[in-house]
Amino acid sequence: MRIDAAKSPVQNLTNPLKANVTEQGSDNFGRMLMDAIKEVNGAQSDATKLQNDLMANRPVETHDLLIAMERASTSLQLMMQVRNKTLEAYQELSRMQV
């Protein structure tokens, strides 16, 4: 998951001269979230493909399989933590009194 992409929505929100900041910010955040989910899914697919190749007795380097599995696991854990923090922020905002 790319972390540097998270800077662009924040920079757009701090610019008061933009007319549709909230629309653009939510669109960028949604796109960034979907890209991150696709990357996690791709890592999971790569690891599954290597596992299936190993079980089918095709030539697979063991260290490549282990690296792919660890990459998939780490990216999924990171995505879950981002989801948890986003959910906590939403719940905190919904509890605020206006």
DAGI-V770762 format. One line per field, one symbol per residue. ss: DSSP state (~ for helix, > for strand, _ for the rest). psi: psi as a letter, one per 20 degrees, with the letter a starting at -180 (. if undefined). Layout:
# DAGI-V770762
ss: ???
psi: ???
This chain:
# DAGI-V770762
ss: ___~~~~~~~~~~_______~~~~~~~~~~~~~~~~~~~~~~~~~~~~~~~~~~~______~~~~~~~~~~~~~~~~~~~~~~~~~~~~~~~~~~___
psi: pphhiihghghhhioiipgmghggghggggghghggghgghgggggggghghgghjkqoppghgghggghgggghggghhhggghggggghghhiqp.
